[in-house]
Amino acid sequence: MGRQWTPPEPLPEEEGADQAAEEGTGRAEPRLRVTPFSQIKIKSTEWLWHHRIPLGALTLLPGREGTGKSTVGAWLSAKVTCGTLTGVYEGKPKGVFYAATEDDYERTIAPRVVAAGADMDRVYRIDVTVSGDDTIELVLPQHVSLLRGGIREYDVALLFLDPLMSVINGAIDTHKDREARTALEPLAALAMETGCAAVGLAHFSKAMTTDALNLVMASKAFTAVPRAVIGAARDDEAEEDNVVVLSQVKSNLGPLDVPSLKFTFQAVTVETEDGRGAHVGRLVEMGETKRSVTDILTGRGDESDQDAWNAACWWLYEYLKEQGGEAKALTIFREGKSARHSKDSLKRASKKLALAKRTEGFQGPSVWVFDPQRSKQPQGEPPDSGTPIPARTPPSRTKKQSRKVTGGEGKVVPLRAGPEETPA
C-alpha cells in the first residue's frame, strides 16, 4: 500500500460554524470579508540582503550537490548576527534560527559558523521538545506556531532551513503542487507575519536544461511560492580554484538584474576541546562577476572564447598524444600557458575531451589521462598553426579583504597546506 496523506484540518471558524449550525447554538456562519484597495496600506519591500533576500518572504537557494550551499548559510548567519549584511539591518545584529538535518551540528555546522565569524550567541539550533526532554526535528506545517513565538522572542531576522525539503512533513508528496503548498504557504505566511526572512536550500536535478528554476527538484511550488530564488553554481572555468557563483534567478519584489557574485572557499581549522581541530571551509568574498549561474549551466562564451576553447582542445589533445596519453595537471597548465592557453580554457578542454583524472598517491598531484575507450577527440577544425591563438581576457580580480575571524570558544586557524575542502 502507498502512503496516505491527511489534508489539513478545517479552519477553526469553519469547523466551529458547522458545529454550531448542527447544534443550533445560533452562532453566525462564516461570511465574506470585502476590503476596498483604498483601505490597504501600501508598503515598500525591506531587504535582509539588499535586492537579494527580502524580509517577510520565503527565499530559495538551490544548486547542485557540492556547490557549497550550506557554507553560504554559515556566511549569511555570520553577516546577520554581526550586522554586516547590506540591508535594513546593516549595523544592527540580529538572531538566526538554524534547522539542519544532513550535517552534524558539533562536527560540521557549528565549526562552519565559527569559521564564518558569526556571533555564536545569536545563532540558534532549533528542535522541538515533546514529553520531558525528548526532542524531535522541526516539521512543517505542524510547528509553524512554535516558530512564530520563537522568532519574536529571540529577535530573529533569518530562518535558515538546510535543506528545506527535510523539514516538510514526510507524509506530504512534495512532487504534487497542491500538497507541497500546504507546507510552503504557511512558511511564507510565517515570514510575512513575523517580518523575518526564511531561506531554504534545495537541490538541482540532473535534467538536461539550463533553466535554473526548472532544475529545482520536486514540484513547481518550490519555485512559485518563494518570492526570490538565488541560484548557486560551481565555476570550474574560473581562474581561481573552488569558485562558486550566486545569481538572482527570480525576484518578485525587486530587480532581477542585480550583479552575480563570486566566492571561493578557504580551508580552515577550528579548535576543539580534544585539540585535534575541526576542518571546514569558509566562504571568501571576491566581488561581482559577469558570469552568471545561467552562463555556467549553459557553458556560454562569446566568439573569441569559443575560438580559444577550440584551440585549447586541439593543443591538449596533441600534447597528451606526445606524452604517451597522460600528464600531470600542473605540467599541462605550465606548458599550456607557454602556448598561450589559459587555465580556464584547459579545464574546459579537459571536459570536452572527457579526460580521465586520477591522483598519484595520497594527496598527490592530479594526472589527466586520455582514455582511448572513453575520451573524445576534438570537434571542429584544428586551428591554423600560422594563425595566432586568440587569448581570453582574464576576469577582473577583486582585491581580497582580510578580516579577523572570531566566534565563541573556537579559534580559527587558516590551513597552510592540506587537502582542498569539499564544500557541502
C-alpha positions in Angstrom: 0.0 0.0 0.0 1.2 3.5 -0.7 1.4 6.2 1.9 -1.7 8.2 2.8 -1.8 11.9 3.2 -4.3 13.6 5.5 -5.3 17.1 4.4 -5.0 19.9 6.9 -7.8 20.3 9.4 -10.6 22.8 8.5 -10.1 26.4 9.6 -11.3 26.9 13.2 -14.0 29.3 12.3 -15.4 27.0 9.6 -15.3 24.0 11.9 -17.0 25.9 14.7 -19.6 27.4 12.4 -20.6 23.9 11.1 -20.8 22.5 14.6 -22.8 25.5 15.8 -25.2 25.1 12.9 -25.7 21.4 13.8 -26.2 22.1 17.5 -28.5 25.1 16.9 -26.4 27.4 19.0 -27.2 30.4 16.8 -23.5 31.2 16.1 -23.1 33.1 12.9 -21.8 31.2 9.8 -18.6 32.4 8.0 -19.1 35.5 6.0 -17.1 37.0 3.1 -14.9 40.0 4.1 -14.6 42.6 1.4 -11.9 45.3 1.7 -11.6 48.1 -0.8 -8.0 48.6 -2.0 -8.2 52.2 -0.9 -8.0 50.9 2.7 -4.9 48.8 2.1 -1.8 50.4 3.4 0.9 50.3 0.7 4.4 49.4 2.0 7.8 49.2 0.4 9.8 45.9 0.4 12.5 45.7 3.1 15.6 43.6 2.4 17.7 41.4 4.7 20.2 41.3 1.8 19.6 44.3 -0.4 17.7 43.3 -3.6 18.6 39.6 -3.0 16.8 38.3 0.1 13.5 40.1 1.1 12.3 40.3 4.6 8.8 38.9 5.2 9.1 36.3 2.5 10.5 32.9 1.6 13.7 32.7 -0.5 15.0 29.6 -2.1 18.8 28.8 -2.6 19.1 25.9 -5.0 22.3 24.3 -6.5 23.9 21.0 -7.3 25.4 18.9 -4.6 28.9 20.0 -3.6 28.2 23.6 -4.6 28.7 24.9 -1.0 25.2 26.0 -0.3 25.5 25.1 3.4 28.7 27.1 3.7 26.7 30.0 2.2 24.3 29.5 5.1 27.1 29.9 7.6 28.3 33.0 5.8 24.8 34.5 5.9 24.5 33.6 9.6 27.7 35.5 10.3 26.7 38.5 8.4 23.2 38.7 10.0 24.5 38.2 13.6 27.3 40.7 13.2 25.1 43.3 11.4 27.4 43.4 8.3 25.0 42.3 5.6 24.0 45.1 3.2 20.3 45.7 4.0 17.9 47.2 6.6 19.8 45.5 9.5 23.3 46.7 8.5 24.8 47.8 11.8 22.1 46.1 13.7 23.0 42.5 14.7 20.1 40.1 14.7 19.3 36.5 15.6 19.4 33.4 13.3 17.3 30.2 13.6 19.2 27.3 12.1 17.5 24.0 11.3 19.6 21.3 9.6 19.4 17.5 9.1 22.1 16.5 6.7 25.2 17.5 8.7 26.3 17.1 12.3 26.0 20.2 14.5 29.0 19.5 16.6 31.4 18.4 13.9 30.3 20.4 10.9 27.7 23.1 11.3 28.9 24.9 14.4 32.5 24.8 13.2 31.4 26.3 9.9 29.5 29.1 11.6 32.5 29.8 13.9 34.8 29.9 10.9 32.5 32.3 9.2 32.9 34.7 12.1 29.4 34.6 13.5 28.3 35.9 16.9 27.6 32.4 18.3 25.3 33.7 21.0 22.9 34.9 18.2 22.8 31.7 16.1 20.3 29.2 17.5 19.8 25.5 16.7 16.1 24.8 16.7 14.4 21.5 17.6 11.0 20.6 19.1 10.7 19.2 22.6 7.9 16.7 23.4 7.5 14.8 26.6 10.1 15.7 29.1 13.5 16.3 27.5 12.8 14.3 24.4 13.3 16.2 21.1 12.1 15.8 17.6 13.1 17.6 14.4 11.1 20.6 13.2 8.2 19.6 10.9 6.2 21.9 8.7 3.4 22.9 8.7 2.8 21.4 12.1 5.3 23.6 14.0 4.7 26.9 12.4 3.1 28.3 15.5 6.1 27.4 17.6 8.4 29.2 15.1 6.2 32.3 15.3 6.7 32.7 19.0 10.4 31.9 18.9 11.2 34.3 16.1 9.7 37.2 18.1 11.3 36.2 21.4 14.8 35.8 20.1 14.8 38.8 17.7 15.4 36.5 14.6 15.8 38.1 11.2 16.9 34.9 9.4 15.3 31.4 9.5 17.7 29.1 7.7 16.4 25.6 6.6 19.1 23.2 5.4 17.6 21.7 3.3 14.0 23.0 3.0 12.7 19.6 2.0 13.9 18.0 5.2 11.5 20.0 7.4 8.4 19.2 5.4 6.1 16.5 6.8 7.1 13.2 5.3 3.5 12.3 4.5 3.3 15.2 2.0 4.1 14.3 -1.6 6.4 17.2 -2.5 6.1 16.3 -6.2 2.4 17.3 -6.1 2.0 21.1 -6.3 -1.1 21.3 -4.1 0.3 19.1 -1.3 3.7 20.9 -1.3 1.9 24.2 -0.9 0.3 23.0 2.4 3.8 23.3 3.9 5.3 26.1 1.8 2.5 28.6 2.0 2.3 28.5 5.9 6.0 29.0 6.0 5.7 32.0 3.6 2.9 33.4 5.7 5.0 33.0 8.9 7.8 35.0 7.3 5.3 37.7 6.3 3.7 37.9 9.7 7.0 38.0 11.7 8.9 40.1 9.2 11.8 37.7 9.1 13.5 36.2 6.0 13.0 32.4 5.6 15.8 30.9 3.4 15.6 27.3 2.3 18.2 25.2 0.5 17.2 23.0 -2.4 18.9 20.7 -4.9 19.2 21.0 -8.7 18.2 17.8 -10.6 20.3 16.3 -13.3 17.8 17.2 -16.0 19.2 18.4 -19.4 18.1 22.0 -19.0 19.9 25.2 -18.4 17.0 27.0 -16.7 17.8 27.2 -13.0 14.2 27.4 -12.0 13.3 24.2 -13.9 16.3 22.4 -12.4 14.9 22.6 -8.9 13.8 19.2 -7.7 10.2 18.5 -6.6 7.1 20.3 -7.6 6.8 23.8 -9.2 5.5 25.1 -5.8 9.2 25.2 -4.6 9.9 28.0 -7.1 6.4 29.5 -7.3 5.8 30.2 -3.6 9.2 31.8 -2.8 9.4 35.5 -3.7 13.1 35.2 -4.5 15.4 32.5 -5.8 19.2 32.7 -5.7 20.9 30.0 -7.8 24.4 28.6 -6.9 26.8 27.0 -9.3 30.5 26.0 -9.2 32.5 27.8 -11.9 35.2 25.3 -12.9 36.4 27.7 -15.6 37.3 30.5 -13.3 41.0 31.4 -13.0 40.8 30.7 -9.2 40.1 27.3 -7.6 36.9 26.4 -5.8 34.8 29.2 -7.1 31.1 29.4 -6.6 28.8 32.0 -8.2 25.5 33.2 -6.7 22.9 34.7 -9.2 19.4 36.1 -8.7 17.2 33.9 -10.9 13.9 35.1 -9.5 12.8 38.3 -7.8 9.2 39.1 -7.5 9.8 42.0 -5.0 12.8 43.7 -6.6 15.0 44.0 -9.6 16.3 40.8 -11.3 19.3 42.3 -13.0 21.5 42.5 -9.8 25.1 41.5 -10.4 26.2 37.9 -9.8 28.7 37.4 -7.0 31.8 35.3 -6.9 33.1 33.5 -3.8 35.8 31.0 -3.2 36.4 28.6 -0.3 39.3 28.7 2.2 40.1 25.6 4.3 40.4 26.4 8.0 40.7 24.6 11.2 38.5 25.4 14.2 40.0 24.5 17.6 38.2 21.7 19.5 38.4 20.6 23.2 40.4 17.5 22.2 43.0 19.6 20.4 42.5 17.8 17.1 40.5 20.6 15.4 37.5 20.6 13.1 38.4 21.0 9.4 35.8 23.1 7.5 35.5 25.5 4.7 35.0 29.3 4.9 33.4 31.4 2.2 35.6 34.3 0.9 34.0 37.1 -1.0 35.6 38.0 -4.4 33.2 40.7 -5.6 31.0 40.8 -8.7 31.4 38.6 -11.8 30.0 38.8 -15.3 29.4 35.1 -15.4 26.0 34.1 -14.1 24.7 30.8 -13.0 22.9 30.5 -16.3 26.1 31.2 -18.1 27.8 28.4 -16.2 25.0 26.0 -16.8 25.0 26.6 -20.5 28.8 26.9 -20.9 28.2 30.2 -22.7 31.0 32.2 -24.1 31.5 34.9 -26.8 33.0 34.1 -30.2 36.6 34.7 -29.1 36.0 32.4 -26.1 34.9 29.6 -28.5 37.9 30.1 -30.7 40.2 29.9 -27.6 38.5 26.9 -26.2 38.7 25.1 -29.6 42.4 25.9 -29.9 42.9 24.6 -26.3 41.2 21.4 -27.1 43.4 20.6 -30.0 46.5 21.7 -28.2 45.7 19.5 -25.2 44.8 16.5 -27.4 48.1 16.7 -29.3 50.1 17.4 -26.1 48.8 14.3 -24.4 49.5 12.2 -27.5 53.1 13.4 -27.3 53.3 12.5 -23.6 52.0 8.9 -24.1 48.4 9.7 -23.2 48.8 11.3 -19.8 50.4 14.2 -17.9 50.3 16.0 -14.6 47.8 18.8 -14.5 50.3 21.3 -13.2 52.6 20.4 -16.1 49.8 20.9 -18.5 48.9 24.3 -17.1 52.6 25.3 -17.3 53.2 24.1 -20.8 49.7 25.4 -21.9 50.5 28.8 -20.6 53.6 28.9 -22.7 51.4 28.1 -25.7 49.0 31.0 -24.7 46.3 28.8 -23.3 44.7 29.9 -20.0 44.0 27.5 -17.1 40.3 28.3 -17.7 40.5 27.1 -21.3 42.4 24.0 -20.5 40.0 23.0 -17.7 37.1 23.3 -20.2 39.1 21.4 -22.8 39.6 18.5 -20.4 35.9 18.3 -20.1 35.3 18.5 -23.8 37.8 15.7 -24.3 36.2 13.7 -21.4 39.7 13.1 -19.9 40.0 10.6 -17.0 41.6 12.1 -13.9 43.4 10.4 -11.1 45.6 11.4 -8.1 49.0 9.9 -7.6 49.3 8.6 -4.1 47.7 10.2 -1.0 47.1 13.9 -1.7 49.5 13.6 -4.7 49.4 15.6 -8.0 46.4 15.3 -10.3 47.1 13.5 -13.6 45.0 13.9 -16.7 44.6 10.8 -18.9 43.3 10.4 -22.5 41.5 7.1 -22.3 41.1 5.7 -25.9 37.9 3.8 -24.8 36.1 6.8 -23.2 37.8 10.1 -24.1 36.7 12.0 -27.1 38.7 13.6 -30.0 38.4 17.4 -30.5 35.5 18.7 -32.6 35.7 21.2 -35.4 38.7 22.2 -37.5 42.1 22.4 -35.8 43.4 26.0 -35.7 45.9 27.0 -38.4 49.4 26.8 -37.0 50.2 30.1 -38.6 47.2 31.9 -37.0 47.7 33.5 -33.6 45.6 31.8 -30.9 43.0 34.2 -29.5 43.8 35.0 -25.9 41.0 35.2 -23.5 40.8 38.3 -21.3 41.0 37.1 -17.8 38.2 38.2 -15.5 38.9 41.2 -13.4 40.0 40.3 -9.9 38.7 41.9 -6.8 41.2 42.7 -4.1 40.5 40.3 -1.2 39.9 41.9 2.1 41.3 40.0 5.2 39.3 40.2 8.4 39.9 38.8 11.8 37.7 35.9 12.5 36.2 35.4 15.9 33.4 33.2 17.2 32.5 31.9 20.6 35.0 29.4 22.1 36.5 28.4 18.7 39.8 29.8 17.4 40.1 29.8 13.6 43.5 29.0 12.1 43.9 29.0 8.3 45.4 25.8 6.9 48.7 26.4 5.2 48.7 23.0 3.5 46.4 20.1 3.1 43.6 18.7 1.0 41.1 21.0 -0.6 37.9 21.5 1.3 34.9 20.0 -0.4 32.0 22.3 0.4 28.6 21.0 1.2 
